[in-house]
Amino acid sequence: MKRLYLYEELSAMKLEPESALAPLLKEGVSILKALIVDFTKLNQFELFIFASKEVGESLVAEKLINFSQWIVPEPSNPFLNVVNPKDAVLIMAPESDGILAHRIKQLNETGAENLNCSVEAITLAGDKYQTFLYLNRMNIPTPATMLLGDFLKAQQLTFPLVLKPRNGAGTADTFYVSDIGFLKNKASSILDLDQWIVQELKQGLPASYCFFGHKGQFIPIISSFQNMECLDLQFVYQGGSLPLPLDFEYRALILAQKTLRDFVGLNGWVGVDLILGPDTKGLEDFVFEINPRLTTSYLGARHHLLINPASLWAGNDLLLSQPESNGNNIVYYKNGTIEIKRGGPQ
């Protein structure tokens, strides 16, 4: 039986309370627990989990794993002298500060099977400015974007704008900007202006479409609405619901498929974040991010699909089309809470 290792950065490493990533810990633990349950049901892998002392003890106490499955990782390199070329590893980590790409590089050094995207794909998708340039080259509609430093020299975008880190995750430090005064005030406390971007704000429905990538093909998995709130001029991701109503779902699917078609190195669970505008023909729809990793939508998808979504990693050679659903509408929150509403959207 093949050994499969699950590594979720925020629950594997002890986070200090003041860490910018600390608010994402509950989300990470929720996804990790869901994967443990789903992979355990498959009975196709010998499962091992990287977890910190606190999280590992909780997983054992909840009887999700036993002590023999728990690995307390070495912070500098979790995979060294642990996994080998016969093993498979699924990594969940934010793109912030290059964390996800760094862990994939460490994994590749072991020769183990990487169930994630390539380092190159993660690096491109994780850099929101380079993603903007890529989407422009591919003629995919995307909000006009500039590096913060360049914009302050030549204000070529129209307010309102969105200010966010070039490689942030989970809407951390993402702000609504109505005027140049607010922007200059924010910029005064930023050390490296080229590590931040400003982007024209587009009105519409925040949505996402998730796919499973395998050997250059992308199987549609699920569409979702993203619940974004603006609190004190800062955007906060609260979770979402799925699936989208059929008319929005079709528009999201067409644009997301076009976005991924020529994007090299994507593998496993990937997502495309979009804004679906007021034009019913999709003429005001935009792509603004590509997520080269497992996202919170997995928590909702596992209650909506008729298949165990973990089987996507186990038997993806057999996949021919979008998995069937049970027709339920799912609301999911970033803390892992799920609401199941019988009957899908009209």
N, C-alpha and C positions, 0 to 999 in steps of 0.2 A: 504494500500500500504506500502510495506516494506521501511524503511529508509536506504539509502546507503550513507556512508560517504567516500569521497576521501581525502586522506592525502598524499601529496608529500612533503617530508622533506625540500627540498631546497627552495621551494616557500612558505612553511608554516612558516618557521622561518627566521627572518631577518639575512642575512649573512653579515659579515663584508667583505669589498673589499679584504682584505689580506687573507681571509680564503682559505685554500687549495681546498675547494669544490666550491668556487665562480665560477670558469669557467664552472661548470656543471649546473648552474642555468637556462640558456636558454633551455638546453635540458630537464630539469625537468618541466619547464613551458610549453614547447611544448607538452610533453606527457600528462600533466594535462589537457590542453585545448582540446586535441584530445579525451580524456576519457569523458570530460564533454559533448562534442558534441555527442559522440556515445551513452552514457548512456541516454542522454536526448531524443534521437530518439526512444529509446525502450519503453518509457512510462510505465515501470514496477516498477520504484523506485521513492521514494521521495528523491531527490538528495541534499546532503549538501557538501560543500567544505571548507576544512581548508585552509586558506591563510593569509599571512602577510598583513599589511595595504596596501603596495605598489601593491602587486599582486592582492589582493582582489578588490581594486579600479579599476585596469585595467580590470579584468574579468567582473565587473559590467558595466564599460564604453563600453566594447565590446558586451554587452548584452548576454554574455554566461551564466551568472547567475543573479539573483536579490539579493537585500540586505538580504532578509529572508533566503537565502541559504548559506550565507557567515558566517563562524565562524573564528574569530581571535583566534588562539590557545594559551593556556597557555604553555609557553616553557618547564616547568618541566614535565608536563603530559597533553598532548593535549586532551586525551580521558576521563579523570576523570570528572564525573558529567556532561558529554555531551552525550555519547553513552550509551545504555543499552542493555540487553541480546536479545532484539527483533531486534536489528539493525545489519547491515553488514558493514564491513569496509575493504577497499582496501588501502594498504599502499605502497608507493613508497619511498625508501630511499636507500642510499649507504650502503654497508657492512662496510665501513671504520669506524674504532674505535668502532665497534659493534653497530652502530647506528640503523640499521634495526632490529637486534635481540632485542635491548632494546625497541624499539617502539612496537614490537610484544608482548613482555612480558607485557608492560603497557596495551595494548589492551586486552590481555587475562584476565587481572584482572577485566575487566568490564563484562565479560561473553558474549560480542557481538560475532557475527560470524566473524571469521578471514578468509578472502579470499586469504590470502597469505600462504607461506610455514610455517612449524613449526619452532620454535626457534632452535631446534636441527639441522634441515636441513640447516637453514641459517647459524648457527655457523660453521658447517662442511664445507659447500660450500664457506663461506666467508673467511676461512682460507686457503690460497693457498698451504701452506705446508701440512696441514692435508688432503687437497684434493688430493695432489700428493700421499701421503701414502695410501689413500683410493683407488685411481685408480690402484696403484701397487698391492694392495691386491686382487683387482678384475680382475687382468690380462688385464687391459685396457691400450693400449699403450699411454704413456705420457712422455714428455721430462724429462730427469734426472734433479733432483732438490735437492738443499741443502740449509740449513740455512746459511746465510752469514758468521756468526762466525765460523761455522764448516768448511766451504770451505776455509777460510783464514788459518785455522790450517792444513788442509790437502786438497790440491787442486786436487780433484778427478773428476772434470768435464773438458770437452774440450771446449776451446774458439772457436768461440765467444759465449758469454753468454748474458742473459737478467737479469738485476738487477731490482727488484721491491719490493714494500712493501708487506708484508705477507698478509695484509688485505686491500689493496688499492682498488680504484674504478676508472673506466673511464680512465685507463692507466696513472693515475697521478703518477709522479715520476718513470716512467718505462724507463730504459736506456739500450742502446746497449753497450756492454762491449767487447772490442777487446783484452785487455791484462790485466795482473795483476796490472800493474802500475796505470791504470785508476781506477780499482776497489779499490785498497788500498786508492787512493786519495778520492774517494767517501765515503769509509768506515770511514775515519778519522773524518768526520762530523756527523756520525750516533751514537746516544747515546746507542741504544739497538740493537746490531747486530742480535739478534734472532727474531726481528720483520721485517727482510728483508730476501729475498731469492734470490738465483741465479739459473738460469735455462738454460739448453743448448738450443741454438737457432736452431730451425728447419726451413728449407727452404720449402716454399710451399704457397698455397693459404689460407689466413686467412678467416675462414668461421664460420658460426654459424647455429645451427638448433634450432628453437623454438617449444615448445610443450605446450599443455594445460593439466595440470595434474588434475585428478579428481578420487578420491577413488582408488588410486593406479594404474590407467591407464593413459597412456600418448598419447594424440592425436596429431599427427604431424600437425603443423600449417604452417610453412614456413622456407625455407632455405635462407641464405643470405651471400653475400660477405662482409667482413669487411674492410673498407678502412683505413689502418694504414700507417701513414707516419713517417719517422725517420728524425727529424729536430734537428741538432746539437747534435746528438747521443742520442736523447730522442724520444721515440715513442709517437705519438699523434693520437688518434682516431678521424676520421673526419666524420664518418657516414658509409654508406654502400649502397648496392644495392641488389635487390631480384627479382626473385629467382635465385639460382645457375643454371648453365647449367645442364641438366639431368644427365650426367655421374657423375659430382661432387655431385649433390644432392643425388643420390643414395648412394654413398660412405659415405657422411656425415650422412645420415639417419641411416644407418646400425650401424655405430660406436656410434652415439648419443643415439640410442635406447638401445644398450648394456650398455652404461654408466649409464642410468637412471633406468634400470630394477630393481636393488636391492637397490636403494637409497631411504631410508625411509623418509617420511615427506614432500616430494615435493608436492606442490599444486598450481593450477592456472598457470600463465604464467611463464615458466622456459626455460632456454636456455643452450646449450652446445657449447662452443667455441672450434674450432678445427683448426689444420693445415692440409691441404690436400696436400700431397707430390707429387713428380713427377711420382711415380709408379702408373700406371693406374689401378692396381688391389687393390690399397689401402694399400700396404705393408709398406708405409712410411707415413701413416696418424696418427695423434696424437691428443689426447684430452688434453687441458691444463687448462680449467676452466669450472665450472658449475655456472650459474647465477640463483640464487633462487629468482628472482624478475622480474618485468616488465622491458623490455629493449627498447632502441631506435628503434629497429626493428618494434615495434608496429606502429610507424608512417608510415612505408612503407607498412606493412601488411594490414592496413585498406583501402589502395588504390588498393590492389592486390586481396583481397578475395571478393567473391560474397556475403558473409554474413557480417553483422555488427559484428566486433570482440568482442564488449562489450557483445553480446549475449552469448558468451562462459561462462561468469560468471552467466548469468541469466537462461540459460536452458541447463546446461552441462549434465544433465541426458539423453538428447536426442541425444548427439553426438555419432556417430558410426564410423566415418572415417574422414580423412583429409578434411577440407572444400574446396570446389571448388574455382577456381580462375577465374578472368576475362581475363587472358592471358597477362596482361600488365607487363612490366618490370619497376620496380620502383627504382629510386635513391633517397636516403634520407640523409640529413645532420643533424649533431647533434644540429644545431640551429632550426630545425623544417622545413626547406625548403624541398620541394618535387619536383621531376621531374618525370613525367609519360611518358613512352615510349611505344607506342602501339605495341602489339605483344611481346610475351615472348622470352626468350633466345633459341637459336637453339641447 
